[in-house]
Amino acid sequence: MTINNSEDVETDAPALAPVELLVCSTCRMGEVAEPDVPRPGALLHAGLANVDLPDSITVRAVACLSNCSQGCTIAVRSEGRWTYIYGNIDPVTQLETVVEGVTKYASTTDGLVPWRERPEHFRKNCIARIPPIEVMS
Ligand code: FES
């Protein structure tokens, strides 16, 4: 670590990798899809596009994460980090839960947030976790 004489502090620590928050915009939460009525997944995506997330997190809509019976569903991934998929997310009442959990994820180097620090909903509704990619050449 290098410390300047100014109030700024420079470090040699690498910047944390950007994070992608994938939101299934087609989740129905058991409801029958009706024309002109937004699906719960679309509501979740719209809600997360308008919350205060760290700049390193990009929210992207995807069509189906193959967790349809336990939607709404999100996935959070990043280079060098574990990928997590979470389900049963209420698009109205759990926006802050998602913000908290994904912000904690983005603050790690490996995606592993200590168990007790994860939002309760994330602890109880983790559908899958996938290790970081390691491609052999
Ligand atoms: S429609 Fe959302 S996981 Fe399949």
Backbone and ligand atoms as CSV (ligand in chain L), in Angstrom:
chain,resi,resn,atom,element,x,y,z
A,1,MET,N,N,0.851,-1.191,0.000
A,1,MET,CA,C,0.000,0.000,0.000
A,1,MET,C,C,0.883,1.235,0.000
A,2,THR,N,N,0.511,2.219,-0.813
A,2,THR,CA,C,1.216,3.484,-0.879
A,2,THR,C,C,0.323,4.575,-0.319
A,3,ILE,N,N,0.875,5.390,0.577
A,3,ILE,CA,C,0.083,6.475,1.154
A,3,ILE,C,C,0.678,7.801,0.712
A,4,ASN,N,N,-0.134,8.638,0.119
A,4,ASN,CA,C,0.293,9.966,-0.305
A,4,ASN,C,C,0.248,10.922,0.871
A,5,ASN,N,N,0.835,12.098,0.662
A,5,ASN,CA,C,0.740,13.140,1.687
A,5,ASN,C,C,-0.623,13.805,1.676
A,6,SER,N,N,-1.348,13.636,0.579
A,6,SER,CA,C,-2.680,14.226,0.514
A,6,SER,C,C,-3.653,13.352,1.298
A,7,GLU,N,N,-4.922,13.702,1.244
A,7,GLU,CA,C,-5.922,12.913,1.952
A,7,GLU,C,C,-6.277,11.636,1.193
A,8,ASP,N,N,-5.841,11.550,-0.070
A,8,ASP,CA,C,-6.135,10.357,-0.855
A,8,ASP,C,C,-5.211,9.221,-0.445
A,9,VAL,N,N,-5.751,8.025,-0.422
A,9,VAL,CA,C,-4.959,6.836,-0.131
A,9,VAL,C,C,-4.992,5.952,-1.364
A,10,GLU,N,N,-3.808,5.599,-1.851
A,10,GLU,CA,C,-3.733,4.696,-2.992
A,10,GLU,C,C,-3.360,3.311,-2.487
A,11,THR,N,N,-3.924,2.304,-3.107
A,11,THR,CA,C,-3.571,0.939,-2.725
A,11,THR,C,C,-3.153,0.184,-3.972
A,12,ASP,N,N,-2.431,-0.900,-3.748
A,12,ASP,CA,C,-2.046,-1.766,-4.848
A,12,ASP,C,C,-3.059,-2.889,-5.029
A,13,ALA,N,N,-4.095,-2.886,-4.204
A,13,ALA,CA,C,-5.098,-3.940,-4.302
A,13,ALA,C,C,-5.837,-3.823,-5.631
A,14,PRO,N,N,-6.046,-4.966,-6.316
A,14,PRO,CA,C,-6.772,-4.904,-7.585
A,14,PRO,C,C,-8.228,-4.510,-7.356
A,15,ALA,N,N,-8.797,-3.825,-8.356
A,15,ALA,CA,C,-10.217,-3.468,-8.260
A,15,ALA,C,C,-11.050,-4.734,-8.322
A,16,LEU,N,N,-12.169,-4.712,-7.626
A,16,LEU,CA,C,-13.058,-5.869,-7.657
A,16,LEU,C,C,-13.717,-5.953,-9.037
A,17,ALA,N,N,-13.876,-7.170,-9.513
A,17,ALA,CA,C,-14.463,-7.393,-10.838
A,17,ALA,C,C,-15.919,-6.951,-10.848
A,18,PRO,N,N,-16.402,-6.488,-12.006
A,18,PRO,CA,C,-17.820,-6.133,-12.108
A,18,PRO,C,C,-18.713,-7.361,-11.918
A,19,VAL,N,N,-19.936,-7.083,-11.539
A,19,VAL,CA,C,-20.913,-8.135,-11.227
A,19,VAL,C,C,-22.106,-7.984,-12.155
A,20,GLU,N,N,-22.624,-9.115,-12.588
A,20,GLU,CA,C,-23.826,-9.119,-13.415
A,20,GLU,C,C,-24.960,-9.750,-12.612
A,21,LEU,N,N,-26.056,-9.032,-12.487
A,21,LEU,CA,C,-27.257,-9.530,-11.821
A,21,LEU,C,C,-28.277,-9.866,-12.908
A,22,LEU,N,N,-28.477,-11.150,-13.122
A,22,LEU,CA,C,-29.418,-11.609,-14.145
A,22,LEU,C,C,-30.774,-11.799,-13.491
A,23,VAL,N,N,-31.792,-11.245,-14.075
A,23,VAL,CA,C,-33.148,-11.333,-13.528
A,23,VAL,C,C,-34.042,-11.995,-14.555
A,24,CYS,N,N,-34.676,-13.085,-14.163
A,24,CYS,CA,C,-35.616,-13.731,-15.081
A,24,CYS,C,C,-36.854,-12.848,-15.199
A,25,SER,N,N,-37.049,-12.314,-16.377
A,25,SER,CA,C,-38.186,-11.405,-16.577
A,25,SER,C,C,-39.445,-12.148,-16.996
A,26,THR,N,N,-39.338,-13.472,-17.156
A,26,THR,CA,C,-40.512,-14.234,-17.589
A,26,THR,C,C,-41.137,-15.055,-16.463
A,27,CYS,N,N,-40.601,-14.954,-15.254
A,27,CYS,CA,C,-41.166,-15.714,-14.132
A,27,CYS,C,C,-42.621,-15.296,-13.885
A,28,ARG,N,N,-43.440,-16.294,-13.547
A,28,ARG,CA,C,-44.871,-16.044,-13.349
A,28,ARG,C,C,-45.329,-16.230,-11.909
A,29,MET,N,N,-44.507,-16.887,-11.061
A,29,MET,CA,C,-44.899,-17.161,-9.673
A,29,MET,C,C,-46.245,-17.892,-9.624
A,30,GLY,N,N,-46.439,-18.819,-10.529
A,30,GLY,CA,C,-47.649,-19.618,-10.533
A,30,GLY,C,C,-48.851,-18.964,-11.165
A,31,GLU,N,N,-48.726,-17.703,-11.531
A,31,GLU,CA,C,-49.857,-17.013,-12.135
A,31,GLU,C,C,-49.945,-17.340,-13.627
A,32,VAL,N,N,-51.136,-17.292,-14.145
A,32,VAL,CA,C,-51.319,-17.465,-15.569
A,32,VAL,C,C,-50.937,-16.154,-16.253
A,33,ALA,N,N,-50.095,-16.281,-17.262
A,33,ALA,CA,C,-49.671,-15.072,-17.972
A,33,ALA,C,C,-50.821,-14.512,-18.788
A,34,GLU,N,N,-51.116,-13.247,-18.577
A,34,GLU,CA,C,-52.178,-12.603,-19.334
A,34,GLU,C,C,-51.573,-11.487,-20.159
A,35,PRO,N,N,-52.080,-11.315,-21.370
A,35,PRO,CA,C,-51.569,-10.212,-22.165
A,35,PRO,C,C,-51.849,-8.887,-21.457
A,36,ASP,N,N,-50.971,-7.947,-21.601
A,36,ASP,CA,C,-51.102,-6.604,-21.018
A,36,ASP,C,C,-50.875,-6.563,-19.506
A,37,VAL,N,N,-50.603,-7.696,-18.889
A,37,VAL,CA,C,-50.295,-7.703,-17.458
A,37,VAL,C,C,-48.831,-8.113,-17.297
A,38,PRO,N,N,-47.988,-7.249,-16.719
A,38,PRO,CA,C,-46.576,-7.615,-16.581
A,38,PRO,C,C,-46.412,-8.839,-15.688
A,39,ARG,N,N,-45.526,-9.703,-16.092
A,39,ARG,CA,C,-45.235,-10.872,-15.268
A,39,ARG,C,C,-44.474,-10.437,-14.018
A,40,PRO,N,N,-44.599,-11.215,-12.933
A,40,PRO,CA,C,-43.835,-10.879,-11.730
A,40,PRO,C,C,-42.340,-10.730,-12.005
A,41,GLY,N,N,-41.803,-11.563,-12.889
A,41,GLY,CA,C,-40.381,-11.447,-13.220
A,41,GLY,C,C,-40.059,-10.108,-13.874
A,42,ALA,N,N,-40.955,-9.634,-14.722
A,42,ALA,CA,C,-40.744,-8.329,-15.356
A,42,ALA,C,C,-40.823,-7.210,-14.314
A,43,LEU,N,N,-41.713,-7.386,-13.335
A,43,LEU,CA,C,-41.806,-6.396,-12.252
A,43,LEU,C,C,-40.530,-6.384,-11.418
A,44,LEU,N,N,-39.989,-7.586,-11.163
A,44,LEU,CA,C,-38.740,-7.664,-10.403
A,44,LEU,C,C,-37.614,-6.983,-11.171
A,45,HIS,N,N,-37.517,-7.249,-12.454
A,45,HIS,CA,C,-36.467,-6.611,-13.254
A,45,HIS,C,C,-36.624,-5.094,-13.256
A,46,ALA,N,N,-37.839,-4.630,-13.444
A,46,ALA,CA,C,-38.076,-3.179,-13.465
A,46,ALA,C,C,-37.731,-2.569,-12.107
A,47,GLY,N,N,-38.099,-3.266,-11.037
A,47,GLY,CA,C,-37.798,-2.754,-9.708
A,47,GLY,C,C,-36.301,-2.680,-9.454
A,48,LEU,N,N,-35.577,-3.713,-9.854
A,48,LEU,CA,C,-34.131,-3.739,-9.607
A,48,LEU,C,C,-33.382,-2.777,-10.526
A,49,ALA,N,N,-33.989,-2.409,-11.626
A,49,ALA,CA,C,-33.355,-1.423,-12.504
A,49,ALA,C,C,-33.465,-0.023,-11.922
A,50,ASN,N,N,-34.277,0.130,-10.894
A,50,ASN,CA,C,-34.508,1.464,-10.319
A,50,ASN,C,C,-34.086,1.575,-8.859
A,51,VAL,N,N,-33.337,0.606,-8.357
A,51,VAL,CA,C,-32.853,0.701,-6.977
A,51,VAL,C,C,-31.418,1.190,-6.985
A,52,ASP,N,N,-30.926,1.522,-5.796
A,52,ASP,CA,C,-29.577,2.051,-5.650
A,52,ASP,C,C,-28.605,0.895,-5.429
A,53,LEU,N,N,-27.930,0.507,-6.501
A,53,LEU,CA,C,-26.927,-0.556,-6.435
A,53,LEU,C,C,-25.540,0.038,-6.687
A,54,PRO,N,N,-24.498,-0.605,-6.194
A,54,PRO,CA,C,-23.146,-0.141,-6.528
A,54,PRO,C,C,-22.938,-0.087,-8.044
A,55,ASP,N,N,-22.091,0.839,-8.489
A,55,ASP,CA,C,-21.848,0.999,-9.928
A,55,ASP,C,C,-21.280,-0.256,-10.575
A,56,SER,N,N,-20.655,-1.106,-9.789
A,56,SER,CA,C,-20.029,-2.313,-10.348
A,56,SER,C,C,-21.045,-3.390,-10.702
A,57,ILE,N,N,-22.318,-3.165,-10.358
A,57,ILE,CA,C,-23.349,-4.183,-10.611
A,57,ILE,C,C,-24.226,-3.758,-11.786
A,58,THR,N,N,-24.328,-4.635,-12.759
A,58,THR,CA,C,-25.192,-4.403,-13.915
A,58,THR,C,C,-26.383,-5.349,-13.843
A,59,VAL,N,N,-27.570,-4.812,-13.991
A,59,VAL,CA,C,-28.796,-5.611,-13.971
A,59,VAL,C,C,-29.194,-5.917,-15.412
A,60,ARG,N,N,-29.452,-7.198,-15.668
A,60,ARG,CA,C,-29.817,-7.590,-17.035
A,60,ARG,C,C,-30.967,-8.575,-16.993
A,61,ALA,N,N,-31.950,-8.353,-17.834
A,61,ALA,CA,C,-33.093,-9.270,-17.933
A,61,ALA,C,C,-32.722,-10.453,-18.814
A,62,VAL,N,N,-33.148,-11.626,-18.396
A,62,VAL,CA,C,-32.990,-12.829,-19.213
A,62,VAL,C,C,-34.326,-13.560,-19.231
A,63,ALA,N,N,-34.529,-14.381,-20.243
A,63,ALA,CA,C,-35.767,-15.144,-20.346
A,63,ALA,C,C,-35.527,-16.560,-19.838
A,64,CYS,N,N,-35.982,-16.823,-18.635
A,64,CYS,CA,C,-35.988,-18.140,-17.998
A,64,CYS,C,C,-34.601,-18.620,-17.579
A,65,LEU,N,N,-34.461,-18.827,-16.297
A,65,LEU,CA,C,-33.250,-19.417,-15.720
A,65,LEU,C,C,-33.511,-20.875,-15.325
A,66,SER,N,N,-34.578,-21.439,-15.863
A,66,SER,CA,C,-34.941,-22.849,-15.632
A,66,SER,C,C,-35.191,-23.149,-14.155
A,67,ASN,N,N,-35.833,-22.199,-13.500
A,67,ASN,CA,C,-36.260,-22.384,-12.105
A,67,ASN,C,C,-37.711,-21.928,-11.981
A,68,CYS,N,N,-38.483,-22.247,-13.013
A,68,CYS,CA,C,-39.821,-21.680,-13.165
A,68,CYS,C,C,-40.744,-21.988,-11.988
A,69,SER,N,N,-40.636,-23.169,-11.394
A,69,SER,CA,C,-41.548,-23.527,-10.306
A,69,SER,C,C,-41.208,-22.816,-9.001
A,70,GLN,N,N,-40.052,-22.158,-8.956
A,70,GLN,CA,C,-39.650,-21.442,-7.738
A,70,GLN,C,C,-39.278,-19.991,-8.042
A,71,GLY,N,N,-39.925,-19.408,-9.079
A,71,GLY,CA,C,-39.654,-18.011,-9.386
A,71,GLY,C,C,-40.382,-17.094,-8.430
A,72,CYS,N,N,-39.974,-15.840,-8.417
A,72,CYS,CA,C,-39.016,-15.168,-9.298
A,72,CYS,C,C,-37.590,-15.599,-8.983
A,73,THR,N,N,-36.778,-15.509,-10.020
A,73,THR,CA,C,-35.434,-16.056,-9.945
A,73,THR,C,C,-34.417,-15.025,-10.417
A,74,ILE,N,N,-33.262,-15.028,-9.712
A,74,ILE,CA,C,-32.127,-14.205,-10.135
A,74,ILE,C,C,-30.873,-15.074,-10.138
A,75,ALA,N,N,-29.867,-14.621,-10.858
A,75,ALA,CA,C,-28.532,-15.208,-10.785
A,75,ALA,C,C,-27.549,-14.063,-10.657
A,76,VAL,N,N,-26.514,-14.274,-9.867
A,76,VAL,CA,C,-25.491,-13.263,-9.707
A,76,VAL,C,C,-24.155,-13.913,-10.043
A,77,ARG,N,N,-23.403,-13.262,-10.944
A,77,ARG,CA,C,-22.156,-13.859,-11.404
A,77,ARG,C,C,-21.116,-12.791,-11.686
A,78,SER,N,N,-19.880,-13.254,-11.763
A,78,SER,CA,C,-18.776,-12.339,-11.976
A,78,SER,C,C,-17.520,-13.153,-12.249
A,79,GLU,N,N,-16.625,-12.607,-13.040
A,79,GLU,CA,C,-15.367,-13.295,-13.324
A,79,GLU,C,C,-14.603,-13.546,-12.028
A,80,GLY,N,N,-14.191,-14.784,-11.822
A,80,GLY,CA,C,-13.410,-15.135,-10.646
A,80,GLY,C,C,-14.227,-15.395,-9.395
A,81,ARG,N,N,-15.536,-15.220,-9.475
A,81,ARG,CA,C,-16.397,-15.441,-8.309
A,81,ARG,C,C,-17.317,-16.650,-8.555
A,82,TRP,N,N,-17.774,-17.227,-7.461
A,82,TRP,CA,C,-18.827,-18.227,-7.548
A,82,TRP,C,C,-20.085,-17.553,-8.089
A,83,THR,N,N,-20.879,-18.328,-8.825
A,83,THR,CA,C,-22.184,-17.875,-9.312
A,83,THR,C,C,-23.266,-18.449,-8.398
A,84,TYR,N,N,-24.251,-17.623,-8.061
A,84,TYR,CA,C,-25.365,-18.082,-7.217
A,84,TYR,C,C,-26.682,-17.836,-7.936
A,85,ILE,N,N,-27.611,-18.778,-7.744
A,85,ILE,CA,C,-28.963,-18.627,-8.271
A,85,ILE,C,C,-29.920,-18.667,-7.083
A,86,TYR,N,N,-30.803,-17.684,-7.011
A,86,TYR,CA,C,-31.769,-17.589,-5.911
A,86,TYR,C,C,-33.180,-17.557,-6.477
A,87,GLY,N,N,-34.098,-18.169,-5.732
A,87,GLY,CA,C,-35.480,-18.214,-6.176
A,87,GLY,C,C,-36.450,-17.712,-5.130
A,88,ASN,N,N,-37.741,-17.837,-5.477
A,88,ASN,CA,C,-38.843,-17.451,-4.587
A,88,ASN,C,C,-38.758,-15.993,-4.137
A,89,ILE,N,N,-38.344,-15.142,-5.034
A,89,ILE,CA,C,-38.185,-13.722,-4.693
A,89,ILE,C,C,-39.469,-12.978,-5.031
A,90,ASP,N,N,-39.995,-12.294,-4.037
A,90,ASP,CA,C,-41.190,-11.478,-4.258
A,90,ASP,C,C,-40.758,-10.168,-4.925
A,91,PRO,N,N,-41.344,-9.843,-6.077
A,91,PRO,CA,C,-40.877,-8.666,-6.823
A,91,PRO,C,C,-41.233,-7.344,-6.167
A,92,VAL,N,N,-42.103,-7.376,-5.176
A,92,VAL,CA,C,-42.521,-6.126,-4.528
A,92,VAL,C,C,-41.843,-5.954,-3.168
A,93,THR,N,N,-41.868,-7.005,-2.362
A,93,THR,CA,C,-41.418,-6.862,-0.974
A,93,THR,C,C,-39.948,-7.193,-0.749
A,94,GLN,N,N,-39.280,-7.764,-1.757
A,94,GLN,CA,C,-37.915,-8.227,-1.490
A,94,GLN,C,C,-36.837,-7.535,-2.326
A,95,LEU,N,N,-37.130,-6.369,-2.843
A,95,LEU,CA,C,-36.108,-5.643,-3.594
A,95,LEU,C,C,-34.900,-5.320,-2.710
A,96,GLU,N,N,-35.149,-4.864,-1.505
A,96,GLU,CA,C,-34.029,-4.501,-0.621
A,96,GLU,C,C,-33.237,-5.726,-0.198
A,97,THR,N,N,-33.910,-6.865,-0.076
A,97,THR,CA,C,-33.191,-8.112,0.229
A,97,THR,C,C,-32.198,-8.425,-0.881
A,98,VAL,N,N,-32.646,-8.288,-2.113
A,98,VAL,CA,C,-31.763,-8.553,-3.254
A,98,VAL,C,C,-30.625,-7.536,-3.268
A,99,VAL,N,N,-30.935,-6.281,-3.039
A,99,VAL,CA,C,-29.895,-5.247,-3.029
A,99,VAL,C,C,-28.848,-5.585,-1.963
A,100,GLU,N,N,-29.299,-5.931,-0.771
A,100,GLU,CA,C,-28.364,-6.257,0.312
A,100,GLU,C,C,-27.482,-7.442,-0.063
A,101,GLY,N,N,-28.107,-8.513,-0.533
A,101,GLY,CA,C,-27.351,-9.726,-0.827
A,101,GLY,C,C,-26.367,-9.544,-1.975
A,102,VAL,N,N,-26.797,-8.875,-3.024
A,102,VAL,CA,C,-25.934,-8.714,-4.189
A,102,VAL,C,C,-24.830,-7.696,-3.900
A,103,THR,N,N,-25.124,-6.694,-3.095
A,103,THR,CA,C,-24.084,-5.727,-2.714
A,103,THR,C,C,-23.002,-6.415,-1.885
A,104,LYS,N,N,-23.392,-7.292,-0.975
A,104,LYS,CA,C,-22.405,-8.049,-0.197
A,104,LYS,C,C,-21.587,-8.946,-1.113
A,105,TYR,N,N,-22.253,-9.584,-2.064
A,105,TYR,CA,C,-21.548,-10.440,-3.041
A,105,TYR,C,C,-20.496,-9.612,-3.791
A,106,ALA,N,N,-20.874,-8.431,-4.219
A,106,ALA,CA,C,-19.971,-7.589,-5.008
A,106,ALA,C,C,-18.781,-7.093,-4.189
A,107,SER,N,N,-18.890,-7.152,-2.876
A,107,SER,CA,C,-17.791,-6.679,-2.027
A,107,SER,C,C,-16.762,-7.774,-1.769
A,108,THR,N,N,-17.022,-8.984,-2.262
A,108,THR,CA,C,-16.074,-10.087,-2.073
A,108,THR,C,C,-15.192,-10.244,-3.309
A,109,THR,N,N,-14.097,-10.949,-3.141
A,109,THR,CA,C,-13.252,-11.260,-4.302
A,109,THR,C,C,-13.645,-12.582,-4.944
A,110,ASP,N,N,-14.310,-13.452,-4.157
A,110,ASP,CA,C,-14.622,-14.790,-4.660
A,110,ASP,C,C,-16.120,-15.104,-4.696
A,111,GLY,N,N,-16.946,-14.170,-4.276
A,111,GLY,CA,C,-18.398,-14.380,-4.280
A,111,GLY,C,C,-18.920,-15.092,-3.046
A,112,LEU,N,N,-18.029,-15.448,-2.142
A,112,LEU,CA,C,-18.443,-16.207,-0.961
A,112,LEU,C,C,-18.702,-15.257,0.206
A,113,VAL,N,N,-19.967,-14.921,0.390
A,113,VAL,CA,C,-20.372,-14.104,1.532
A,113,VAL,C,C,-20.556,-15.052,2.720
A,114,PRO,N,N,-19.968,-14.738,3.872
A,114,PRO,CA,C,-20.148,-15.627,5.025
A,114,PRO,C,C,-21.634,-15.898,5.276
A,115,TRP,N,N,-21.927,-17.146,5.614
A,115,TRP,CA,C,-23.312,-17.618,5.747
A,115,TRP,C,C,-24.168,-16.700,6.602
A,116,ARG,N,N,-23.699,-16.350,7.763
A,116,ARG,CA,C,-24.502,-15.542,8.682
A,116,ARG,C,C,-24.702,-14.106,8.199
A,117,GLU,N,N,-23.887,-13.677,7.243
A,117,GLU,CA,C,-24.022,-12.309,6.724
A,117,GLU,C,C,-24.964,-12.237,5.530
A,118,ARG,N,N,-25.372,-13.387,5.005
A,118,ARG,CA,C,-26.293,-13.385,3.860
A,118,ARG,C,C,-27.704,-13.070,4.339
A,119,PRO,N,N,-28.483,-12.387,3.519
A,119,PRO,CA,C,-29.891,-12.201,3.897
A,119,PRO,C,C,-30.554,-13.565,4.115
A,120,GLU,N,N,-31.466,-13.626,5.063
A,120,GLU,CA,C,-32.122,-14.896,5.381
A,120,GLU,C,C,-32.748,-15.527,4.143
A,121,HIS,N,N,-33.359,-14.699,3.294
A,121,HIS,CA,C,-33.988,-15.259,2.099
A,121,HIS,C,C,-32.954,-15.931,1.197
A,122,PHE,N,N,-31.770,-15.361,1.098
A,122,PHE,CA,C,-30.715,-15.978,0.290
A,122,PHE,C,C,-30.276,-17.301,0.914
A,123,ARG,N,N,-30.207,-17.352,2.250
A,123,ARG,CA,C,-29.791,-18.600,2.911
A,123,ARG,C,C,-30.793,-19.713,2.649
A,124,LYS,N,N,-32.069,-19.379,2.606
A,124,LYS,CA,C,-33.114,-20.402,2.499
A,124,LYS,C,C,-33.568,-20.680,1.066
A,125,ASN,N,N,-33.147,-19.871,0.127
A,125,ASN,CA,C,-33.650,-20.006,-1.235
A,125,ASN,C,C,-32.546,-20.015,-2.284
A,126,CYS,N,N,-31.411,-20.587,-1.908
A,126,CYS,CA,C,-30.333,-20.741,-2.887
A,126,CYS,C,C,-30.639,-21.982,-3.717
A,127,ILE,N,N,-30.856,-21.792,-4.994
A,127,ILE,CA,C,-31.194,-22.891,-5.892
A,127,ILE,C,C,-29.935,-23.643,-6.312
A,128,ALA,N,N,-28.869,-22.911,-6.567
A,128,ALA,CA,C,-27.612,-23.536,-6.985
A,128,ALA,C,C,-26.476,-22.547,-6.793
A,129,ARG,N,N,-25.291,-23.097,-6.657
A,129,ARG,CA,C,-24.084,-22.273,-6.721
A,129,ARG,C,C,-23.090,-23.001,-7.605
A,130,ILE,N,N,-22.368,-22.224,-8.378
A,130,ILE,CA,C,-21.505,-22.778,-9.422
A,130,ILE,C,C,-20.122,-22.158,-9.248
A,131,PRO,N,N,-19.076,-22.986,-9.230
A,131,PRO,CA,C,-17.739,-22.420,-9.011
A,131,PRO,C,C,-17.288,-21.548,-10.176
A,132,PRO,N,N,-16.297,-20.693,-9.910
A,132,PRO,CA,C,-15.784,-19.841,-10.989
A,132,PRO,C,C,-15.246,-20.698,-12.138
A,133,ILE,N,N,-15.337,-20.169,-13.330
A,133,ILE,CA,C,-14.878,-20.909,-14.505
A,133,ILE,C,C,-13.358,-21.038,-14.478
A,134,GLU,N,N,-12.896,-22.225,-14.822
A,134,GLU,CA,C,-11.465,-22.481,-14.963
A,134,GLU,C,C,-11.309,-23.285,-16.259
A,135,VAL,N,N,-10.986,-22.627,-17.322
A,135,VAL,CA,C,-10.869,-23.305,-18.610
A,135,VAL,C,C,-9.426,-23.703,-18.831
A,136,MET,N,N,-9.224,-24.987,-19.079
A,136,MET,CA,C,-7.871,-25.502,-19.339
A,136,MET,C,C,-7.546,-25.253,-20.807
A,137,SER,N,N,-6.390,-24.739,-21.080
A,137,SER,CA,C,-5.998,-24.544,-22.492
A,137,SER,C,C,-5.030,-25.625,-22.929
L,1,FES,S1,S,-39.629,-18.388,-16.230
L,1,FES,FE1,FE,-38.295,-17.649,-14.658
L,1,FES,S2,S,-37.002,-19.334,-14.284
L,1,FES,FE2,FE,-38.257,-20.023,-15.916
